[in-house]
Amino acid sequence: MARPTPLGENRLLNGLGADDLARLQPNLHKVAMVRGHVLHPAGASIEHVYFPVSGMISVLAMMRTGEAIETAIVGREGVVGASVGYNGSQSAGQAVVQIAGAAWQIPSSRFSDLYSASAPFRILINKFQTVILLQAQQSAACHALHSVEARLCRWLLQSQDVTESDIVPLTQEFLSHMLGVRRTSVSLCAHALQKAGLIRYSRGEIKIVKRNGLKESACECYEVVRDHIDKAIPPPPASRRTSGK
């Protein structure tokens, strides 16, 4: 059977077999992801599942006070809302677009149908769900054990991997929420990284200048998460790896 037209740069979709992709493709619709848009509110029904092709989605643990902490990042390597296939229809955390982009959207019922019917599809989806779990576990340890600067470097590297861009459109206020620290702490760390020549910061965006320098300053969590992602959902052989300058 001929393989259907590739669905952009989503690594998980590109890893599907031709039969599964043919069953999935008629139900997929390309949608824009607007920064700040909540795809799945915590505790709400999951109406759609998303396969990002650009941009970045954060999975957040929400407190009753309205405070939030990031537990996972999802980009073009994965899927958001896949728990609907095996864990009912409600979202445990909140999924919000942090960097604008695009995604393939599918109704949760159609996704669940294929999840139940196809063992290869189910196995691939479950592999990525281990990535989400690993990120949550690593984030818990990271917040407890590592410095703000090391965590900031890790976060910038992960964001660059997801967006495949040296420019990350993030504010210090956003980073303070995601890292669970005061904005002044983020400001001090960003200033130190800029003084070291690793980044350039201007209002609303951060440009990564020396990736290897950030890797040297980042905590071990960056490599742990990246290695797990590449093992679970291998990148295509011809894919461009982020510059290491």
LINUR-V235514 format. One record per residue. RES is the residue in one letter. PHI is phi in whole degrees, -180 to 180 (999 if undefined). BURIAL is b if it has 9 or more other ideal C-beta (glycine too) atoms within 8 Angstrom, else e. D_FIRST is the distance of its C-alpha to the first C-alpha in whole Angstrom. Layout:
{{RES PHI BURIAL D_FIRST} {RES PHI BURIAL D_FIRST}}
This chain:
{{M 999 e 0} {A -67 e 4} {R -75 e 6} {P -62 b 9} {T -56 e 12} {P -56 e 14} {L -102 b 17} {G 73 b 20} {E -108 e 22} {N -72 b 21} {R -64 b 21} {L -68 b 20} {L -63 b 17} {N -68 b 16} {G -90 e 16} {L -76 b 13} {G -71 e 10} {A -60 b 7} {D -65 e 8} {D -65 b 11} {L -65 b 11} {A -65 b 10} {R -76 b 12} {L -81 b 15} {Q -57 b 15} {P -62 e 16} {N -99 b 19} {L -92 b 20} {H -132 e 23} {K -76 e 24} {V -131 b 28} {A -82 e 31} {M -107 b 33} {V -94 e 36} {R -56 b 39} {G 92 e 41} {H -73 e 38} {V -88 b 38} {L -80 b 34} {H -137 b 35} {P -66 e 39} {A -60 b 40} {G 84 e 41} {A -92 e 39} {S -68 e 36} {I -87 b 32} {E -87 e 31} {H -138 b 28} {V -110 b 26} {Y -124 b 26} {F -112 b 24} {P -64 b 26} {V -117 b 25} {S -161 b 29} {G 80 b 32} {M -150 b 33} {I -117 b 34} {S -105 b 37} {V -102 b 37} {L -116 b 40} {A -92 e 43} {M -102 b 45} {M -94 e 49} {R -65 e 51} {T -77 e 53} {G 98 e 50} {E -70 e 50} {A -141 b 46} {I -136 b 45} {E -78 b 42} {T -114 b 40} {A -162 b 36} {I -120 b 35} {V -129 b 31} {G -132 b 29} {R -71 b 26} {E -85 b 25} {G -145 b 25} {V -148 b 25} {V -122 b 28} {G 98 b 29} {A -68 b 27} {S -62 b 29} {V -62 b 29} {G -71 b 26} {Y -133 e 29} {N -129 e 32} {G 83 e 33} {S -107 e 33} {Q -102 e 36} {S -86 b 36} {A -72 e 38} {G -115 b 39} {Q -110 b 39} {A -105 b 36} {V -134 b 37} {V -75 b 36} {Q -101 b 38} {I -129 b 37} {A -60 b 35} {G -175 b 32} {A -143 b 29} {A -153 b 26} {W -89 b 23} {Q -111 b 25} {I -138 b 23} {P -58 b 25} {S -60 b 26} {S -64 e 26} {R -68 b 22} {F -61 b 22} {S -64 b 24} {D -60 e 21} {L -72 b 18} {Y -59 b 21} {S -76 e 22} {A -86 e 19} {S -117 b 17} {A -65 e 18} {P -62 b 16} {F -64 b 17} {R -62 b 21} {I -63 e 21} {L -65 b 20} {I -63 b 22} {N -65 b 25} {K -61 b 25} {F -71 b 26} {Q -64 b 29} {T -68 b 30} {V -65 b 31} {I -62 b 33} {L -65 e 35} {L -61 b 36} {Q -62 b 37} {A -63 b 39} {Q -65 e 41} {Q -67 b 41} {S -64 b 42} {A -62 e 45} {A -68 b 46} {C -63 b 46} {H -64 b 48} {A -85 e 51} {L -115 e 51} {H -112 b 50} {S -70 e 52} {V -61 b 51} {E -64 b 51} {A -65 b 49} {R -69 b 46} {L -64 b 47} {C -62 b 45} {R -59 b 42} {W -66 b 41} {L -65 b 42} {L -65 b 39} {Q -63 b 37} {S -63 b 37} {Q -65 b 36} {D -61 b 33} {V -70 b 32} {T -88 b 33} {E 54 e 33} {S -139 e 36} {D -76 e 39} {I -104 e 41} {V -112 b 41} {P -80 e 42} {L -134 b 44} {T -96 e 48} {Q -63 b 50} {E -63 e 50} {F -62 b 47} {L -62 b 47} {S -64 b 50} {H -68 b 48} {M -68 b 45} {L -89 b 47} {G 72 e 50} {V -132 e 53} {R -71 e 55} {R -61 e 54} {T -63 e 57} {S -66 b 56} {V -64 b 53} {S -61 b 55} {L -64 e 57} {C -68 b 54} {A -63 b 52} {H -64 b 55} {A -66 b 56} {L -67 b 52} {Q -68 b 53} {K -63 e 56} {A -80 e 54} {G 81 e 52} {L -86 b 49} {I -139 b 48} {R -125 e 50} {Y -113 b 50} {S -133 e 51} {R -56 e 51} {G 90 e 48} {E -155 b 46} {I -126 b 46} {K -103 b 45} {I -83 b 44} {V -98 b 46} {K -128 b 46} {R -64 b 43} {N -61 e 44} {G -64 b 47} {L -64 b 46} {K -63 b 44} {E -68 e 47} {S -93 b 49} {A -77 b 46} {C -76 b 46} {E -63 e 44} {C -60 b 41} {Y -61 b 39} {E -67 e 38} {V -60 b 38} {V -68 b 35} {R -63 b 33} {D -62 e 33} {H -66 b 32} {I -62 b 29} {D -66 b 28} {K -76 e 27} {A -74 b 26} {I -128 b 23} {P -59 e 23} {P -71 b 23} {P -63 e 21} {P -54 e 23} {A -88 e 24} {S -66 e 25} {R -82 e 29} {R -87 e 31} {T -64 e 34} {S -58 e 37} {G -109 e 40} {K -66 e 43}}
